[in-house]
Structure formats: structure tokens, C-alpha cells
Amino acid sequence: MIFCMCLESSIIMQLTGVLDDCLCDIESIDDFNTFKIFPKIQKLQERDYFRYYKVNLKRPCPFWADDGHCSIKDCHVEPCPESKIPVGIKAGSSNKYSKAANNSKELEDCEQANKLGAVNSTLSNQSKEAFIDWARYDDSQDHFCELDDERSPDAQYVDLLLNPERYTGYKGPSAWRVWNSIYEENCFKPRSVYRPLNPLAPSRGESFYTWLEGLCLEKRVFYKLISGLHASINLHLCANYLLEETWGKPCWGPNVKEFTRRFDPIETKGEGPRRLKNLYFLYLIELRALSKVAPYFERSVVDLYTGNGHEDAESKALLLDIFRDTKSFHMHFDEKSMFAGDKKGAKSLKEEFRLHFKNISRIMDCVGCDKCRLWGKLQTQGLGTALKILFSEKEIQSLPEHSPSKGFQLTRQEIVALVNAFGRLSTSIRELQNFKVLLQQTR
């Protein structure tokens, strides 16, 4: 009992106060998420527009020989039957959201225009040309993520509500190699550091995080984003753990022992609370992206079209309500502090940053468990979309109200990933509060 009390108090004592590299405190994020964001983002994720995600889970690993997919039954992902997909999602272009963009006649016109996108017949010729120019731009645009080709016969719609993220039993050398490749080959590393960056690797001597002090802000941010994503995924697994299975009926729920193994300061040599702080940092980054992209969705040309007019209107209203909440938060991360040096150096560093993250998105195709791969790809793409938004402020500010812009666009795939990835972070922080309560109850 004394051990449990010390355990709970050590996590709480270390997981408090102002986060590094920003002016926001953990307590403010907890309150904001609990009372404003979490209930609304949960409802939004249940909407048809956001629950169906098209993904290719059969893409080969580009970095090493495929060692086979996990045979554990809980790793399986059940694709959604064609008949279950809302007509507006199924028939529409991946880049469009409005009813006009999904009209069959307009789709035919689109194919005649090099299959670049549906054209609203009420627009002027100049606006129609803008549609085509935008599509060309969007197809050639540099992304932070390797996007799946939605036209591939291997790409399938998945109902995210029927395939929840939880502990599947996928672990061992295959899972280790994925995370090790992410940390060792893609996170920025000082020349003076010879030991592994992977926080799960055996360590000796000084604290793992000491090396971060010598990095510039941008490289520190990059590592914290990856560490925060890793912590968030681990929290999901701890909160939805297979506790027992009787008569073929599995029971899923929070596993306090697994949580302490991954985050307790004693069990992790003091690194657990750091990992959780990086989760909060990642939350701030994606929260900032949502507040910045609001003008894009506030335009009348964006409908979040599924074919159900009433639901579409409610979905957009709820999304805009969440945007208003994100704007009201008064301690946002200031992305303008990044890449603020001399123009040539800043441009080079930003490109290096983008390519490193894009490579991480490709590593997600090396995950052996299909369910882990699904949620890894979605959350990585969501973060990549958030980064794309943060570094496109000028393009977003100059968006036209009644026509598309060739300066900035989001595909439906990116929108679904953005909302669900932030929903996962919101859930992580909420689950963290639950684990604090459970630890207190075990005193």
C-alpha cells in the first residue's frame, strides 16, 4: 500500500507545472480538455464523415524484408462493406467535400478535365480553371506524410468505431524494430550522442534527455512530437487492455500494472513523466493547428458531404464549435518561433524536418499488426496534417470564400486523420486522469 501511494504521488508531483519550450501549464490543458474539448471531439468522431477512413494496409514495408503479419486475432481489421459506406463518401473525389463536388454529372465533367476534380457548374470559367489548377498543385504538393493512393484496389474503407485502438498482444522484435527505426534513424541526434535515442533501450549513467539540451528548438520539437505520439499510443494500450477472456468473450479495460510499467518514474528511471509531458506538448501542437485551420472550414464551400444533408449540417456545426473552443484557449504554442533564423538556413532545416517526418510515415507500413498499423498510419497522418497547417498560415489566410484555393487544400483523408488523431490525444489525456484516480484507489 505504501508503494502504491508513493507511486501515485511521484507521478502527480512530476507531471505538473509549465511545459518546456512553451508557456502553457499542464493543469490548464487538463481542465480545457476535460470540460470543453473531450466531450465534443468524442461526438464528432462518431459522425459518418469522420468514422470511415480509407487506408491501404497491404503496402509493403519499404525498409526491410517483411517478416509477416501478426497472427493474433485481435490484430485483425475488419474492412467496411461497400453497402455500408455513405453514398457521398463512396462516390466523391478524395479532395472535395460539397454536394456539388459529388454530383454525378460533375464527376463526369471532372474525368474529361484529366480527372482532376469535380467542378461546380455554378462557378465562372475562371473559377473552374482554379479547380483544375488547384488539383494539379495538390497532387504535386510536398506533404509531411506519405499518403496512401486511395485509388489503389488494396485501399479499403474501415469503420474506426468498429476497429478501436487497443492492446492486441503485438510486441517483441517486430514492434521494437519499428520504434527503434523511428528514433534512431529519423530523430535528430547530436554528434556527441553515441547511445540509442530510443527511450526503451537499456541505458547507463546520465539521464536520457540530457542530449536534448544541445539541440535547436526545431529539433527538440521534432523529438517531443514523436515521443508524445509514442506515449499517447502506449496510454491507449494501457487503457484498453485485454484483462481476461471467458467463454470467448473478451473483457477490455484499464491495466494499472501496465501503466506503471510504462510511465512510473521508478520503473522508467525517471523518464515516464517526461514522456507524458511530451504527450501534452503534442496536444498543444495539434490544438494550435485546429485553431489555425478554422478559416478553411468556415467557408460555405466546405460541407463535409456524406449525402445526408441534416447530418452534414450538424457535423459542420459541431466542428466549428470545436474550432471556437480551440481559439479561446489562451496559451497556444507559438509556431512562429520555429524556422525563424536566416531564410536559407531556416528553409533547409524545415525541409529536413519535413523529410524526416515523411520517412516516419513510411515506417508505419512496416508495422506487423494490422490494427496497430491502421491507427499508427492514421495518427501519424493526423500529425503530419497538423504540421502542414501550421506552416501554411499565409495560404490559409488568403483563402477565397466561394471557390477553392490552389495555395492550400486538404483531402478528406487528411481531414479525417486530423480530427481522429487529435481525438486520440484528447482521449489519452482523459485516460491519464482516470489512471490517477485508479492509483489513488489502490492506496
HUSUL-V873257 format. One record per pair of residues at least 24 apart in sequence whose C-alpha atoms are under 10 Angstrom apart, sorted by the first residue. I is the first residue (numbers start at 1). J is the second residue. If there is no record, write none. Layout:
i | j
I | J
I | J
This chain:
i | j
1 | 442
1 | 443
2 | 442
2 | 443
3 | 442
3 | 443
4 | 260
4 | 439
4 | 440
4 | 441
4 | 442
4 | 443
5 | 439
5 | 440
5 | 441
5 | 442
5 | 443
6 | 439
6 | 440
6 | 443
7 | 260
7 | 264
7 | 265
7 | 266
7 | 267
7 | 439
7 | 440
7 | 443
8 | 260
8 | 264
8 | 435
8 | 436
8 | 437
8 | 438
8 | 439
8 | 440
8 | 441
8 | 442
8 | 443
9 | 436
9 | 439
9 | 440
10 | 264
10 | 265
10 | 266
10 | 270
10 | 273
11 | 260
11 | 263
11 | 264
11 | 265
11 | 266
11 | 270
11 | 272
11 | 273
11 | 276
11 | 436
11 | 439
12 | 273
12 | 436
13 | 273
14 | 265
14 | 270
14 | 272
14 | 273
14 | 274
14 | 276
14 | 277
15 | 272
15 | 273
15 | 274
15 | 275
15 | 276
15 | 277
15 | 280
16 | 273
16 | 277
17 | 277
18 | 277
19 | 274
19 | 277
19 | 278
19 | 280
19 | 281
20 | 220
20 | 221
20 | 277
20 | 278
20 | 281
21 | 217
21 | 220
21 | 221
21 | 281
21 | 333
21 | 334
21 | 337
22 | 281
22 | 284
22 | 331
22 | 332
22 | 333
22 | 334
22 | 335
23 | 330
23 | 331
23 | 332
23 | 333
23 | 334
24 | 280
24 | 281
24 | 284
24 | 330
24 | 331
24 | 332
24 | 333
25 | 280
25 | 281
25 | 331
26 | 277
26 | 280
26 | 281
28 | 329
28 | 330
28 | 331
29 | 280
29 | 281
29 | 283
29 | 284
29 | 329
29 | 331
29 | 426
29 | 429
30 | 280
30 | 426
30 | 429
30 | 430
30 | 432
30 | 433
31 | 430
32 | 325
32 | 326
32 | 328
32 | 329
33 | 283
33 | 325
33 | 326
33 | 425
33 | 426
33 | 427
33 | 429
33 | 430
34 | 426
34 | 427
34 | 429
34 | 430
34 | 433
36 | 322
36 | 325
36 | 326
37 | 287
37 | 321
37 | 322
37 | 323
37 | 325
37 | 326
37 | 422
37 | 423
37 | 426
37 | 427
38 | 322
38 | 422
38 | 423
38 | 424
38 | 425
38 | 426
38 | 427
38 | 429
38 | 430
39 | 423
39 | 426
39 | 427
40 | 318
40 | 319
40 | 321
40 | 322
40 | 423
41 | 318
41 | 319
41 | 322
41 | 419
41 | 420
41 | 422
41 | 423
41 | 424
41 | 426
41 | 427
42 | 419
42 | 420
42 | 423
42 | 424
42 | 426
42 | 427
43 | 315
43 | 318
43 | 319
43 | 423
44 | 314
44 | 315
44 | 316
44 | 317
44 | 318
44 | 319
44 | 322
44 | 419
44 | 420
44 | 423
45 | 160
45 | 161
45 | 315
45 | 416
45 | 419
45 | 420
45 | 423
45 | 424
46 | 159
46 | 160
46 | 161
46 | 315
46 | 420
47 | 161
47 | 306
47 | 311
47 | 312
47 | 314
47 | 315
48 | 85
48 | 86
48 | 89
48 | 159
48 | 304
48 | 305
48 | 306
48 | 308
48 | 311
48 | 312
48 | 315
49 | 85
49 | 86
49 | 88
49 | 89
49 | 97
49 | 304
49 | 305
49 | 306
49 | 307
49 | 311
49 | 312
49 | 315
49 | 316
49 | 412
49 | 415
49 | 416
50 | 159
50 | 160
50 | 161
50 | 304
50 | 306
50 | 315
50 | 412
50 | 413
50 | 415
50 | 416
50 | 417
50 | 418
50 | 419
50 | 420
51 | 157
51 | 158
51 | 159
51 | 160
51 | 161
51 | 162
51 | 416
51 | 417
51 | 419
51 | 420
52 | 79
52 | 80
52 | 84
52 | 85
52 | 86
52 | 89
52 | 90
52 | 156
52 | 157
52 | 158
52 | 159
52 | 160
52 | 161
52 | 162
52 | 413
52 | 416
53 | 79
53 | 80
53 | 89
53 | 155
53 | 156
53 | 157
53 | 158
53 | 159
53 | 160
53 | 374
53 | 378
53 | 412
53 | 413
53 | 414
53 | 415
53 | 416
53 | 417
53 | 420
54 | 79
54 | 80
54 | 90
54 | 94
54 | 148
54 | 149
54 | 150
54 | 151
54 | 155
54 | 156
54 | 157
54 | 158
54 | 159
54 | 374
54 | 378
54 | 412
54 | 413
54 | 416
54 | 417
55 | 79
55 | 147
55 | 148
55 | 149
55 | 150
55 | 152
55 | 154
55 | 155
55 | 156
55 | 157
55 | 158
55 | 373
55 | 374
55 | 377
55 | 378
55 | 413
56 | 147
56 | 148
56 | 149
56 | 150
56 | 151
56 | 152
56 | 153
56 | 154
56 | 155
56 | 156
56 | 157
56 | 158
56 | 365
56 | 373
56 | 374
56 | 377
57 | 148
57 | 154
57 | 155
57 | 156
57 | 364
57 | 365
57 | 366
57 | 367
57 | 368
57 | 369
57 | 370
57 | 371
57 | 373
57 | 374
57 | 377
58 | 154
58 | 155
58 | 156
58 | 365
58 | 370
58 | 373
59 | 148
59 | 154
59 | 155
59 | 362
59 | 364
59 | 365
59 | 366
60 | 362
60 | 365
60 | 366
60 | 367
61 | 362
61 | 363
61 | 364
61 | 365
61 | 366
61 | 367
61 | 368
62 | 362
62 | 363
62 | 364
62 | 365
62 | 366
63 | 181
63 | 362
63 | 363
63 | 365
63 | 366
64 | 177
64 | 363
64 | 366
65 | 366
66 | 174
66 | 365
66 | 366
66 | 367
66 | 368
67 | 174
67 | 366
67 | 367
67 | 368
68 | 174
68 | 366
68 | 367
68 | 368
68 | 369
69 | 170
69 | 174
69 | 366
69 | 367
69 | 368
69 | 369
69 | 370
70 | 168
70 | 169
70 | 170
70 | 171
70 | 174
70 | 367
70 | 368
70 | 369
70 | 370
70 | 371
71 | 170
71 | 368
71 | 369
71 | 370
72 | 168
72 | 169
72 | 170
72 | 369
72 | 370
73 | 168
73 | 169
73 | 369
74 | 163
74 | 166
74 | 167
74 | 168
74 | 169
74 | 170
74 | 242
74 | 369
74 | 370
74 | 371
74 | 372
75 | 163
75 | 165
75 | 166
75 | 167
75 | 168
75 | 169
75 | 170
75 | 368
75 | 369
75 | 370
75 | 371
75 | 372
75 | 373
75 | 374
76 | 163
76 | 168
76 | 369
76 | 370
76 | 371
76 | 372
77 | 158
77 | 159
77 | 160
77 | 162
77 | 163
77 | 164
77 | 369
77 | 370
77 | 371
77 | 372
77 | 373
77 | 374
78 | 156
78 | 157
78 | 158
78 | 159
78 | 160
78 | 162
78 | 163
78 | 370
78 | 371
79 | 155
79 | 156
79 | 157
79 | 158
79 | 159
79 | 160
79 | 162
79 | 163
80 | 156
80 | 157
80 | 158
80 | 159
80 | 160
80 | 162
81 | 156
81 | 157
81 | 158
81 | 159
82 | 156
82 | 157
84 | 157
84 | 159
85 | 157
85 | 158
85 | 159
85 | 306
86 | 305
86 | 306
86 | 307
86 | 308
87 | 305
87 | 306
87 | 307
87 | 308
88 | 304
88 | 305
88 | 306
88 | 307
88 | 308
89 | 157
89 | 304
89 | 305
89 | 306
89 | 307
89 | 412
90 | 157
90 | 306
90 | 307
91 | 306
91 | 307
92 | 117
92 | 118
92 | 305
92 | 306
92 | 307
92 | 412
93 | 117
93 | 118
93 | 150
93 | 411
93 | 412
94 | 150
94 | 151
94 | 410
94 | 411
94 | 412
94 | 413
94 | 414
95 | 135
95 | 138
95 | 409
95 | 410
95 | 411
95 | 412
95 | 413
95 | 414
95 | 415
96 | 301
96 | 302
96 | 303
96 | 304
96 | 305
96 | 404
96 | 409
96 | 410
96 | 411
96 | 412
97 | 301
97 | 302
97 | 303
97 | 304
97 | 305
97 | 306
97 | 410
97 | 411
97 | 412
98 | 300
98 | 301
98 | 302
98 | 303
98 | 304
98 | 305
98 | 306
98 | 307
98 | 312
99 | 301
99 | 302
99 | 303
99 | 304
99 | 305
99 | 306
99 | 307
99 | 308
99 | 309
100 | 301
100 | 303
100 | 305
101 | 301
101 | 302
101 | 303
101 | 305
102 | 305
102 | 306
102 | 307
120 | 403
123 | 402
123 | 403
124 | 403
127 | 402
127 | 403
127 | 404
127 | 405
128 | 403
128 | 404
130 | 403
130 | 404
130 | 405
130 | 406
131 | 403
131 | 404
131 | 405
131 | 406
132 | 404
132 | 406
133 | 404
133 | 405
133 | 406
133 | 407
134 | 404
134 | 405
134 | 406
134 | 407
134 | 408
134 | 409
135 | 404
135 | 405
135 | 406
135 | 409
136 | 406
137 | 405
137 | 406
137 | 407
137 | 408
137 | 409
138 | 405
138 | 406
138 | 407
138 | 408
138 | 409
138 | 410
138 | 411
141 | 407
141 | 408
141 | 409
142 | 351
142 | 354
142 | 355
142 | 358
142 | 388
143 | 354
143 | 355
143 | 357
143 | 358
143 | 381
143 | 384
143 | 385
143 | 387
143 | 388
144 | 351
144 | 353
144 | 354
144 | 355
144 | 356
144 | 357
144 | 358
144 | 359
144 | 360
144 | 361
144 | 380
144 | 381
144 | 382
144 | 383
144 | 384
144 | 385
144 | 386
144 | 387
144 | 388
145 | 354
145 | 355
145 | 356
145 | 357
145 | 358
145 | 359
145 | 360
145 | 361
145 | 362
145 | 377
145 | 380
145 | 381
145 | 382
145 | 383
145 | 384
145 | 385
145 | 387
145 | 388
145 | 414
146 | 355
146 | 357
146 | 358
146 | 359
146 | 360
146 | 361
146 | 362
146 | 363
146 | 364
146 | 377
146 | 380
146 | 381
146 | 384
147 | 358
147 | 361
147 | 362
147 | 377
147 | 381
147 | 413
147 | 414
148 | 362
148 | 377
148 | 413
150 | 413
158 | 374
160 | 374
160 | 375
160 | 420
163 | 371
163 | 374
163 | 375
164 | 236
164 | 240
164 | 371
164 | 372
164 | 374
164 | 375
165 | 233
165 | 236
165 | 237
165 | 239
165 | 240
165 | 371
165 | 372
165 | 374
165 | 375
165 | 376
165 | 424
166 | 233
166 | 234
166 | 235
166 | 236
166 | 237
166 | 238
166 | 239
166 | 240
166 | 241
166 | 242
166 | 252
166 | 253
166 | 371
166 | 372
166 | 375
167 | 233
167 | 234
167 | 235
167 | 236
167 | 237
167 | 238
167 | 239
167 | 240
167 | 241
167 | 242
167 | 243
167 | 252
167 | 253
167 | 371
167 | 372
168 | 237
168 | 240
168 | 241
168 | 242
168 | 369
168 | 370
168 | 371
168 | 372
169 | 237
169 | 241
169 | 242
169 | 369
170 | 367
170 | 368
170 | 369
170 | 370
170 | 371
170 | 372
171 | 368
171 | 369
174 | 366
174 | 367
174 | 368
174 | 369
175 | 366
175 | 367
175 | 368
175 | 369
175 | 372
176 | 200
176 | 201
176 | 367
177 | 366
177 | 367
178 | 360
178 | 363
178 | 364
178 | 365
178 | 366
178 | 367
178 | 368
179 | 226
179 | 230
179 | 360
179 | 363
179 | 364
179 | 367
181 | 360
181 | 363
182 | 226
182 | 356
182 | 357
182 | 359
182 | 360
182 | 361
182 | 363
182 | 364
183 | 223
183 | 226
183 | 227
183 | 360
185 | 356
185 | 359
185 | 360
186 | 222
186 | 223
186 | 226
186 | 353
186 | 355
186 | 356
186 | 357
186 | 358
186 | 359
186 | 360
187 | 219
187 | 220
187 | 222
187 | 223
187 | 224
187 | 226
187 | 227
187 | 353
187 | 356
187 | 357
187 | 360
188 | 212
188 | 215
188 | 216
188 | 218
188 | 219
188 | 220
188 | 222
188 | 223
188 | 352
188 | 353
188 | 356
189 | 214
189 | 215
189 | 219
189 | 220
189 | 223
190 | 214
190 | 215
190 | 219
197 | 223
198 | 227
199 | 227
199 | 268
199 | 271
199 | 272
199 | 275
200 | 262
200 | 268
200 | 271
203 | 269
207 | 269
207 | 270
207 | 271
208 | 269
208 | 270
208 | 271
209 | 271
209 | 274
216 | 338
216 | 339
217 | 337
217 | 338
217 | 339
218 | 335
218 | 337
218 | 338
218 | 339
218 | 340
218 | 346
218 | 349
218 | 350
218 | 353
219 | 338
219 | 349
219 | 353
221 | 278
221 | 281
221 | 282
221 | 285
221 | 338
222 | 282
222 | 353
222 | 354
222 | 356
222 | 357
223 | 278
224 | 274
224 | 275
224 | 277
224 | 278
224 | 279
224 | 280
224 | 281
224 | 282
225 | 278
225 | 279
225 | 280
225 | 281
225 | 282
225 | 283
225 | 285
225 | 286
225 | 357
225 | 383
226 | 275
226 | 278
226 | 279
226 | 282
226 | 357
226 | 360
226 | 380
226 | 383
227 | 274
227 | 275
227 | 276
227 | 277
227 | 278
227 | 279
227 | 281
227 | 282
228 | 274
228 | 275
228 | 276
228 | 277
228 | 278
228 | 279
228 | 280
228 | 281
228 | 282
228 | 283
228 | 425
229 | 275
229 | 276
229 | 278
229 | 279
229 | 280
229 | 281
229 | 282
229 | 283
229 | 376
229 | 379
229 | 380
229 | 383
229 | 421
229 | 424
229 | 425
230 | 275
230 | 276
230 | 278
230 | 279
230 | 376
231 | 262
231 | 263
231 | 272
231 | 273
231 | 274
231 | 275
231 | 276
231 | 277
231 | 278
231 | 279
231 | 280
231 | 425
231 | 428
232 | 275
232 | 276
232 | 278
232 | 279
232 | 280
232 | 282
232 | 283
232 | 379
232 | 424
232 | 425
232 | 426
232 | 427
232 | 428
232 | 429
232 | 431
232 | 432
233 | 279
233 | 372
233 | 375
233 | 376
233 | 379
233 | 424
233 | 425
233 | 428
234 | 258
234 | 259
234 | 262
234 | 263
234 | 428
235 | 259
235 | 262
235 | 263
235 | 276
235 | 279
235 | 424
235 | 425
235 | 427
235 | 428
235 | 429
235 | 431
235 | 432
235 | 435
236 | 424
236 | 425
236 | 427
236 | 428
236 | 429
236 | 431
236 | 432
237 | 428
238 | 262
238 | 431
238 | 432
238 | 435
239 | 427
239 | 428
239 | 431
239 | 432
239 | 434
239 | 435
240 | 431
254 | 431
254 | 434
254 | 435
254 | 438
255 | 435
255 | 438
256 | 435
256 | 436
256 | 438
256 | 439
256 | 442
257 | 439
259 | 432
259 | 435
259 | 439
260 | 435
260 | 439
276 | 428
276 | 429
276 | 432
279 | 425
279 | 426
279 | 428
279 | 429
280 | 425
280 | 426
280 | 428
280 | 429
281 | 333
282 | 333
282 | 383
282 | 422
282 | 425
283 | 333
283 | 383
283 | 421
283 | 422
283 | 423
283 | 424
283 | 425
283 | 426
283 | 428
283 | 429
284 | 331
284 | 332
284 | 333
284 | 334
284 | 422
284 | 425
285 | 332
285 | 333
285 | 334
285 | 335
285 | 383
285 | 386
285 | 387
285 | 390
285 | 422
286 | 333
286 | 382
286 | 383
286 | 384
286 | 385
286 | 386
286 | 387
286 | 389
286 | 390
286 | 418
286 | 419
286 | 421
286 | 422
286 | 425
287 | 323
287 | 325
287 | 326
287 | 327
287 | 329
287 | 332
287 | 333
287 | 386
287 | 422
287 | 425
287 | 426
288 | 326
288 | 327
288 | 329
288 | 331
288 | 332
288 | 333
288 | 334
288 | 335
288 | 386
288 | 387
288 | 389
288 | 390
289 | 323
289 | 326
289 | 332
289 | 333
289 | 335
289 | 383
289 | 385
289 | 386
289 | 387
289 | 388
289 | 389
289 | 390
289 | 391
289 | 393
289 | 418
289 | 422
290 | 319
290 | 322
290 | 323
290 | 324
290 | 325
290 | 326
290 | 327
290 | 386
290 | 389
290 | 390
290 | 418
290 | 419
290 | 422
291 | 322
291 | 323
291 | 324
291 | 325
291 | 326
291 | 327
291 | 328
291 | 329
291 | 332
291 | 389
291 | 390
292 | 323
292 | 326
292 | 327
292 | 386
292 | 389
292 | 390
292 | 391
292 | 392
292 | 393
292 | 396
292 | 397
293 | 323
293 | 386
293 | 389
293 | 390
293 | 392
293 | 393
293 | 396
293 | 397
294 | 319
294 | 320
294 | 322
294 | 323
294 | 324
294 | 326
294 | 327
294 | 396
295 | 320
295 | 323
295 | 396
295 | 397
295 | 398
295 | 399
295 | 401
296 | 395
296 | 396
296 | 397
296 | 398
296 | 399
296 | 400
296 | 401
296 | 404
296 | 405
296 | 408
296 | 409
296 | 410
297 | 323
298 | 323
298 | 401
299 | 399
299 | 400
299 | 401
299 | 402
299 | 403
299 | 404
300 | 401
300 | 402
300 | 403
301 | 400
301 | 401
301 | 402
301 | 403
301 | 404
302 | 401
302 | 402
302 | 403
302 | 404
304 | 412
304 | 415
305 | 412
319 | 419
334 | 390
335 | 387
335 | 390
335 | 391
336 | 390
336 | 391
336 | 393
338 | 391
339 | 391
350 | 391
354 | 384
354 | 387
354 | 388
357 | 381
357 | 383
357 | 384
357 | 387
358 | 384
375 | 417
375 | 420
375 | 421
375 | 424
376 | 421
377 | 417
377 | 421
378 | 413
378 | 414
378 | 416
378 | 417
378 | 418
378 | 419
378 | 420
378 | 421
379 | 417
379 | 418
379 | 419
379 | 420
379 | 421
379 | 422
379 | 423
379 | 424
379 | 425
380 | 417
380 | 418
380 | 421
381 | 413
381 | 414
381 | 415
381 | 416
381 | 417
381 | 418
381 | 421
382 | 413
382 | 414
382 | 415
382 | 416
382 | 417
382 | 418
382 | 419
382 | 420
382 | 421
382 | 422
383 | 414
383 | 417
383 | 418
383 | 419
383 | 421
383 | 422
384 | 414
384 | 417
384 | 418
385 | 410
385 | 411
385 | 413
385 | 414
385 | 415
385 | 417
385 | 418
385 | 419
385 | 421
386 | 414
386 | 415
386 | 417
386 | 418
386 | 419
386 | 421
386 | 422
